[in-house]
Amino acid sequence: MTKNFTNSISSNIWKLCILRGLAFAWFPIPTIILFYQSHGLDVEQAILLKTILSLSILLFEVPSGYIADKLGRKFCLVAGSGVWIIGWLFYCGGNSFTIFALAEILTGLAGGLISGADTAIAYETLLQSGRASYYPALEGRLVAIAGVSEAVCGIVGAAIAESDLVYPFYLQTVCLAIYFCLALTLIEPQPQQSVTKRQQIESLKTIVMNVFVLNAKLRWLIGLSSTFSAASFLIVWLSQDYLKQVHVSIAAMGWAWAIFHLLMSLASVNARRVETAWGTKKMMLVLVLSLATAYLLLGSINNIWGIAFIAIIYIVRGFYSPLILNSLNQQIPSSIRATVLSLNSFAFRLSFAVVAPVIGAIASGYSLFLALFIGGWYFLVAGSLCWWWLVKLKVIR
């Protein structure tokens, strides 16, 4: 590998940092329910739209990772951002559930294409630059960038939404257009391994079988990852109802959103340091227990102080992402990295699709607090089981 290539491919790192910030410029999120309601949709329809999004990502997740391994990670990032722009243009000009559902399907396709490809190109870039050990720190930085971007853009989006609820969608569409242009300048890493003819024709079915059946280490890592991810994504929606029930104003919700994400960012940039001090095994156990305890206490406390436990869940999210992804990357060969990372995201979406409707039904049929309490027990059992197997298999020490 030439020195010039190594130097040029290193530029992917700062570009990926910018791309992560642009991807998480979620200007509309703090007011998206109000946007739906302004077009005659009720809360049930709003939740259905997010279910459509999750199912869309679920459908496209694994094939997109396979495409990334065959056609290139850069191809998926460029194609994904292009589809994402089209989906968001439907939001900018739409005014009905059908149009918004189409936008969510396209957004899911875009998310499926991008998911796994960005992580894979980051790891491969570092690997070819001789800096693979830097990956946990980079992932921590990327999570921090995402958190700061969400926090700042959430505040800005809520402010401009006071003029018109569609303006935040315009802003995000501009960010996606910039993403598309910058993704075009990425340099595709060269294949890290020489592969046999048999490996070249290895089917997606074989990869899936290996990950979920034959490779116990990957299976339990993905299980723990999907548990953490489902819990942290579920709280995004449940926390809005919680804050409403403890009488937090809409303006204050925007600032709470920002604080949660800033705390998550702070955790992510310090994840490597804490892991070094505590060890991966101890840290993972603390994260599992902290996550479950926060849910259980949220289900038991019906007052403003519950915000502290929402914050804990966001902090856990900041810590776990760099640790889990680094552990996964260490177990994955280069030739199928994007595919396996997409399988990881697929498992998260599947877990969410199974758990969220049950928790949502309990929240609607009984109470939000009971739903949070039951969710806490589920995440405690699932997370502890995965952690125990990873320790037994000596994946985490």
Residue pairs with C-beta under 8 A, 6 or more apart in sequence:
1 128
1 190
5 190
6 128
6 129
6 130
8 187
9 125
9 128
9 129
9 187
9 189
10 125
10 129
11 187
12 121
12 122
12 125
12 186
12 187
12 189
13 122
13 125
13 126
13 138
15 182
15 185
15 186
16 118
16 121
16 122
16 125
16 142
16 186
17 141
17 142
17 145
18 182
19 77
19 118
19 179
19 182
19 183
20 118
20 142
20 145
20 146
20 149
21 145
21 146
21 148
21 149
22 149
22 175
22 176
22 178
22 179
22 182
23 114
23 118
23 146
23 179
24 145
24 146
24 147
24 149
24 150
24 153
25 149
25 150
25 153
25 171
25 172
25 175
26 149
26 150
26 153
26 154
26 157
26 172
27 153
27 154
27 156
27 157
27 160
27 168
27 169
27 171
27 172
27 175
28 35
28 91
28 157
28 161
28 168
28 169
28 172
29 150
29 154
29 157
29 257
30 154
30 155
30 157
30 158
30 161
30 253
30 254
30 257
31 157
31 158
31 161
31 165
31 168
32 46
33 43
33 46
33 240
34 161
34 165
34 250
35 161
35 165
35 166
35 169
36 45
36 46
36 49
36 100
37 46
38 165
39 94
39 95
39 96
39 100
41 49
41 97
41 100
45 97
47 237
47 360
49 97
49 100
49 101
49 104
50 104
50 237
51 353
51 356
51 357
52 101
52 104
52 105
52 108
53 104
53 105
53 107
53 108
53 111
54 108
54 349
54 352
54 353
54 356
55 108
55 349
55 353
56 104
56 105
56 107
56 108
56 109
56 111
56 112
57 108
57 111
57 112
57 115
57 345
57 349
58 108
58 346
58 349
58 350
58 353
59 108
59 112
60 108
60 109
60 111
60 112
60 113
61 112
61 115
61 116
61 342
61 343
61 345
61 346
61 349
62 204
62 208
62 339
62 342
62 343
62 346
63 112
63 204
64 76
64 80
64 112
64 113
64 115
64 116
64 117
64 342
65 115
65 116
65 117
65 338
65 339
65 340
65 341
65 342
65 343
66 204
66 207
66 338
66 339
66 342
67 75
67 76
67 113
68 75
68 76
68 113
68 116
68 117
68 120
68 338
68 339
68 342
69 120
69 335
69 336
69 337
69 338
69 339
72 188
73 117
73 118
73 120
73 121
73 124
73 186
73 188
73 189
73 338
74 117
74 121
74 183
74 186
74 187
74 188
76 113
76 114
76 117
76 338
77 113
77 114
77 117
77 118
77 121
77 183
77 186
78 180
78 183
78 184
79 113
80 109
80 110
80 111
80 112
80 113
80 114
80 117
81 110
81 114
81 176
81 179
81 180
81 183
82 110
82 180
83 106
83 109
83 110
83 113
84 106
84 107
84 110
84 111
84 114
84 176
84 179
85 173
85 176
85 177
85 180
86 106
87 102
87 103
87 104
87 105
87 106
87 107
87 109
87 110
88 103
88 107
88 169
88 172
88 173
88 176
89 173
90 99
90 100
90 102
90 103
90 106
91 100
91 103
91 166
91 169
92 166
92 169
92 170
92 173
93 99
94 100
94 103
112 342
115 341
115 342
115 345
116 337
116 338
116 339
116 340
116 341
116 342
116 344
116 345
117 338
119 139
119 325
119 329
119 338
119 341
120 337
120 338
120 341
121 186
121 188
121 189
122 135
122 138
122 139
122 142
123 132
123 135
123 329
123 337
124 189
124 192
124 334
124 337
125 189
126 132
126 134
126 135
126 138
127 189
127 192
127 334
128 189
128 190
128 192
135 326
135 329
136 271
136 272
136 275
136 322
136 323
136 326
137 272
137 322
139 268
139 321
139 322
139 325
139 326
140 268
140 269
140 270
140 271
140 272
140 322
141 268
141 269
142 268
143 264
143 265
143 268
143 269
143 271
143 318
143 321
143 322
144 264
144 265
144 266
144 268
144 269
144 318
145 265
146 265
147 261
147 262
147 264
147 265
147 268
147 318
148 261
148 262
148 265
150 257
150 261
151 257
151 258
151 259
151 260
151 261
151 262
151 265
152 258
153 171
153 172
154 254
154 257
154 258
154 261
155 254
155 255
155 257
155 258
156 171
157 168
157 171
158 250
158 251
158 254
160 167
160 168
160 171
161 167
161 168
191 334
191 335
192 334
192 335
193 333
193 334
193 335
195 335
199 335
202 336
204 339
207 336
207 339
207 340
207 343
208 343
210 218
211 218
211 219
211 222
211 340
211 343
212 219
212 222
212 343
213 219
215 331
216 389
216 393
217 331
217 390
217 393
217 395
218 328
218 331
218 332
218 340
220 386
220 389
220 390
220 393
220 395
221 324
221 327
221 328
221 331
221 386
221 390
221 395
222 328
222 343
222 344
222 347
223 347
223 382
223 385
223 386
223 389
224 284
224 288
224 324
224 383
224 386
224 387
224 390
225 320
225 324
225 325
225 328
225 344
225 347
225 348
226 344
226 347
226 348
226 350
226 351
227 351
227 379
227 382
227 383
227 386
228 287
228 291
228 316
228 317
228 320
228 321
228 324
228 383
229 348
229 351
229 352
230 348
230 351
230 352
230 355
230 356
230 379
231 291
231 295
231 313
231 375
231 379
232 313
232 314
232 316
232 317
233 348
233 352
234 352
234 355
234 356
234 359
234 375
235 295
235 310
235 313
235 314
238 359
238 363
238 368
238 371
238 372
238 375
239 260
239 310
240 253
241 363
241 368
242 298
242 306
242 310
242 368
242 372
243 252
243 253
243 256
243 307
244 253
245 302
245 368
246 302
246 303
246 304
246 306
246 307
247 304
248 256
248 304
248 307
256 307
256 310
259 311
260 310
260 311
260 314
261 314
263 311
263 314
263 315
263 318
264 314
264 315
264 317
264 318
265 318
266 315
266 318
267 314
267 315
267 316
267 317
267 318
267 319
268 318
268 319
268 321
268 322
271 318
271 319
271 321
271 322
271 323
272 322
274 283
274 319
275 283
275 323
278 286
279 397
280 323
280 327
280 396
280 397
281 391
281 396
281 397
283 319
283 323
284 320
284 323
284 387
284 390
284 396
285 387
287 316
287 319
287 320
288 379
288 380
288 383
288 384
288 387
289 380
290 312
290 315
290 316
291 312
291 313
291 316
291 379
291 383
292 376
292 377
292 379
292 380
292 383
293 309
293 312
293 376
294 309
294 310
294 312
294 313
294 316
294 376
295 309
295 313
295 372
295 373
295 375
295 376
295 379
296 372
296 373
296 376
296 377
296 380
297 306
297 309
297 376
298 306
298 309
298 310
298 369
298 372
298 373
298 376
299 369
299 370
299 371
299 372
299 373
299 374
299 375
299 376
300 369
300 373
301 309
302 369
325 341
327 395
327 396
328 340
328 341
328 344
329 337
331 395
332 340
332 341
355 375
355 378
359 371
359 374
359 375
360 371
362 370
362 371
362 374
363 370
363 371
387 396
390 396
